[in-house]
Amino acid sequence: MVEALSKQSGFRAATERHVSWALEEVAGIAEGSGLSPDEVFALNCLDEAWWWGSPAPGCSTVAIGSVDDHPAVCGQTMDLDDWMNGTQIALRTAASNAPGAVMLSRAGMLGLCGANDAGVAILVNTLADLPVATSGVPVAFVLRAALAARSINEAATTLQRLPHASGQAYTLISAEGVIGMECAAGVAVEYINDPFDPCRIWHTNHALSAAPRSAPEADSIERMEALETRIDRLRVVNDVKDLLADGDSGICMYAGRWPGPWETFGAVTAELGTASVVSIAPGPPDRTPWHDVAFIS
């Protein structure tokens, strides 16, 4: 799999062409861990490994713009294969030419989801029903490129500009508003759940605006309905945390809840006001404490 993802595909060439600076981080992780750069690059092709050789799990995302003087808030669960449990990290980055960021991540990865200190948060949902391309940029590198943006519109432009390897919903939120993008090979379209209430968006793991290649999975539909029934009641970040801890609906996933060896790897929330606050639960949020993670000053 390492050879396939790092050498036989076009992922590395696309990343070198569009997000070359991220490969310096890959090299640094390799040097510090004792792994080869190919192994670290393949580790960062998480979504691509799913469509290359195995089914993908799911995630649940909500984003609520500033409403009734409340700051914008968002959050998501990150559902991964259960054998990855124990590799959760809170990743903090700092750079002279880009905003610093705080992300939920997996050891060795450049990030899974999170927010930057310019007040932009980016959440992600795998969309296995959209087209893929071995000549595109893998999701982890797309995420980091978008998190280098200093505004939500700049982040959306980055998503529209990059060639995508995998189907993915990118939910963007800042104090300026919310933008949902469904991206895939040759695809970058906006999604809106309710045109009469555009400041609230939510997503699971089937395409809403882009043309799907297959019917949605039952668990994605059920989680989507669970988000929709509660979205109007979300006001503050603790409301989001309570929602993400809901195991009855499958939003917080545990072994046996759905077919497949998956569980909620972790969860992240962000409050995007005058000063952004990112919180991370390094495990299923129904049983794992939340931790506020500060940006590097």
C-alpha positions in Angstrom: 0.0 0.0 0.0 2.9 2.4 0.8 4.3 1.9 -2.7 0.9 2.3 -4.3 0.0 5.5 -2.5 3.4 7.2 -2.5 5.0 6.0 -5.8 2.5 4.3 -8.1 -0.1 7.0 -7.9 0.2 10.6 -9.0 -0.6 11.9 -5.5 3.0 13.0 -4.7 3.5 14.8 -8.0 0.2 16.7 -7.5 1.1 17.6 -4.0 4.6 18.8 -5.2 2.9 20.9 -7.9 0.3 22.5 -5.7 1.2 22.2 -2.0 5.0 21.7 -2.1 5.6 23.3 1.3 3.7 20.5 3.0 6.2 17.9 1.7 8.8 19.6 3.9 6.6 18.7 6.9 6.4 15.1 5.6 10.2 15.0 5.4 10.4 16.4 8.9 8.0 13.9 10.4 10.0 11.1 8.6 13.3 12.3 10.1 11.8 12.6 13.6 10.0 9.3 13.6 12.5 7.1 11.8 10.0 6.3 9.0 10.8 6.8 5.4 9.3 9.9 3.6 7.3 7.4 1.5 5.8 5.8 4.6 4.8 9.2 6.0 3.4 10.4 2.7 1.3 7.2 2.5 0.1 7.7 6.1 -1.2 11.1 5.0 -3.2 9.5 2.2 -5.9 8.4 4.6 -9.0 9.0 2.5 -7.2 7.8 -0.6 -6.3 4.5 1.1 -10.0 3.9 1.7 -11.0 4.1 -2.0 -7.7 2.5 -3.1 -8.3 -0.6 -1.1 -10.9 -0.6 1.7 -14.3 1.0 2.6 -14.5 4.3 4.3 -16.0 5.1 7.7 -18.0 8.3 8.4 -18.1 11.6 10.2 -20.8 14.0 11.3 -20.4 17.8 11.0 -22.4 20.9 12.0 -21.6 24.6 11.6 -23.7 27.5 12.8 -22.9 31.1 11.9 -23.2 34.0 14.3 -26.9 34.0 15.5 -28.5 36.3 18.1 -25.2 37.8 19.2 -23.7 34.3 19.7 -20.3 33.6 18.1 -20.1 31.2 15.2 -19.6 27.6 16.4 -18.9 24.3 14.7 -17.9 20.8 15.4 -17.5 17.3 14.0 -16.8 13.7 15.0 -14.0 12.0 13.2 -14.8 8.3 12.7 -11.9 6.0 11.8 -10.9 2.4 11.9 -10.8 1.2 15.5 -7.2 0.0 15.3 -6.2 3.7 15.0 -7.4 4.3 18.6 -4.5 5.5 20.7 -2.8 7.6 18.0 -4.9 10.7 18.6 -3.0 14.0 18.9 -3.8 17.7 19.2 -1.6 19.2 16.5 -0.5 22.9 16.8 1.3 24.6 13.9 3.0 28.0 13.5 4.5 29.6 10.4 5.8 33.1 9.5 3.8 33.3 6.3 0.5 31.6 7.4 -1.9 31.6 10.3 -1.2 29.2 13.2 -3.6 26.3 13.5 -4.9 23.8 16.0 -6.1 20.5 14.7 -7.3 17.1 15.7 -4.9 14.7 14.1 -3.4 11.3 14.1 0.3 10.7 14.9 2.3 11.2 11.7 -0.5 13.1 9.8 -0.6 16.8 8.9 -4.1 17.2 10.3 -7.6 15.9 10.2 -9.8 19.0 11.0 -9.5 22.1 13.0 -9.2 25.9 12.9 -6.6 28.6 12.5 -5.8 31.7 14.5 -7.2 33.9 11.7 -10.6 32.6 12.8 -11.3 30.1 10.0 -12.4 26.5 10.8 -12.4 23.6 8.4 -14.3 20.4 8.9 -14.4 17.4 6.6 -16.6 14.5 5.6 -15.6 11.6 3.3 -17.8 11.4 0.2 -17.1 8.0 -1.3 -19.9 8.4 -3.8 -18.0 11.1 -5.7 -15.4 10.5 -8.4 -11.7 10.1 -7.5 -8.4 10.7 -9.4 -4.9 9.4 -8.8 -3.7 12.7 -10.3 -5.2 14.8 -7.6 -4.0 16.3 -4.2 -4.8 14.0 -1.2 -7.3 15.3 1.4 -4.8 15.9 4.2 -2.8 18.3 2.0 -5.9 20.1 0.7 -7.0 20.6 4.3 -3.6 22.2 5.2 -3.7 24.4 2.1 -7.1 25.7 3.0 -6.2 26.2 6.7 -3.4 28.5 5.5 -6.1 31.0 4.4 -6.7 34.2 6.3 -10.4 34.4 5.4 -13.2 32.0 4.7 -13.4 33.3 1.1 -9.7 32.7 0.6 -10.2 29.1 1.9 -13.1 28.5 -0.5 -11.0 29.8 -3.4 -8.2 27.3 -2.4 -10.7 24.5 -2.5 -11.9 25.5 -5.9 -8.4 25.9 -7.3 -6.9 22.6 -6.2 -7.3 19.3 -8.2 -8.9 16.8 -5.8 -7.9 13.2 -5.4 -10.9 12.1 -3.2 -14.5 13.0 -2.7 -14.8 15.2 0.4 -17.2 17.7 1.9 -15.3 20.7 3.3 -17.3 22.8 5.7 -15.8 26.3 6.2 -16.9 28.7 9.0 -15.7 32.0 10.4 -17.2 35.0 12.0 -18.0 36.1 8.4 -20.3 33.2 7.7 -20.4 29.6 6.6 -19.6 27.9 3.3 -20.0 24.3 2.4 -18.1 22.8 -0.5 -18.3 19.3 -2.0 -15.1 18.5 -3.9 -13.9 15.6 -5.9 -12.1 14.8 -9.1 -13.3 17.6 -11.5 -15.8 18.7 -8.9 -16.0 21.8 -6.6 -19.6 22.9 -5.8 -21.3 24.6 -2.9 -23.8 22.8 -0.7 -26.5 24.4 1.3 -28.9 22.4 3.4 -31.7 25.0 3.8 -31.7 28.0 1.4 -34.0 29.8 3.9 -31.5 29.4 6.7 -28.0 29.6 5.1 -26.2 30.3 8.3 -26.6 26.7 9.4 -25.1 23.8 7.5 -24.5 20.1 8.3 -23.1 17.1 6.6 -22.5 13.3 6.9 -21.1 11.1 4.2 -23.2 11.3 1.0 -23.2 14.1 -1.6 -25.9 16.8 -1.3 -25.1 19.0 -4.3 -22.5 17.1 -6.4 -23.8 14.3 -8.6 -23.2 11.0 -6.8 -22.1 7.8 -8.4 -24.0 5.5 -5.9 -26.8 5.5 -3.5 -26.1 6.8 0.1 -25.4 4.3 2.9 -28.2 3.9 5.5 -26.0 5.1 8.4 -25.2 8.4 6.6 -28.8 9.1 6.0 -29.7 8.3 9.6 -27.0 10.5 11.0 -28.0 13.3 8.6 -31.6 13.1 9.9 -30.4 13.2 13.5 -28.3 16.4 12.8 -31.2 18.0 11.0 -33.7 17.5 13.8 -31.4 19.2 16.3 -29.6 21.9 14.2 -32.1 24.6 15.1 -31.4 24.1 18.8 -27.7 24.6 18.6 -26.6 28.0 19.9 -23.4 27.7 21.9 -20.4 25.4 21.7 -21.7 23.2 24.6 -24.8 22.5 22.5 -22.5 21.2 19.8 -20.5 19.1 22.2 -23.7 17.5 23.5 -24.8 16.7 20.0 -21.4 15.1 19.1 -21.7 12.8 22.1 -25.0 11.3 21.0 -24.3 7.6 20.6 -28.0 6.6 20.2 -28.2 8.2 16.7 -24.7 7.0 15.7 -23.3 10.5 15.6 -20.8 9.3 18.2 -19.9 5.9 16.7 -18.9 2.8 18.7 -18.1 -0.7 17.8 -21.3 -2.6 16.8 -23.4 0.5 16.1 -22.9 0.2 12.4 -21.3 -2.6 10.3 -17.6 -2.3 10.0 -14.6 -1.9 12.4 -15.1 1.8 13.1 -15.6 4.1 16.0 -15.3 7.8 16.8 -11.6 8.5 16.8 -12.1 11.9 18.3 -14.0 15.2 17.9 -13.3 18.8 17.6 -15.3 22.0 18.2 -14.5 25.7 17.5 -15.9 28.9 18.7 -15.1 31.7 16.3 -15.5 35.1 17.8 -13.1 37.9 18.9 -10.8 35.1 20.1 -11.2 31.7 18.6 -11.3 28.7 21.0 -10.7 25.1 19.7 -11.6 22.1 21.8 -10.6 18.5 21.2 -11.9 15.2 22.6 -9.2 12.6 21.8 -11.7 9.8 21.7 -15.4 9.2 21.6 -16.9 12.4 23.1 -19.5 10.5 25.1 -16.8 9.2 27.3 -13.7 11.3 26.6 -13.1 14.7 28.3 -12.8 17.8 26.1 -9.6 19.9 26.2 -9.2 23.5 25.1 -6.1 23.7 23.0 -4.4 27.1 22.7 -2.8 28.4 19.5 1.0 28.9 19.6 1.5 32.5 20.5 
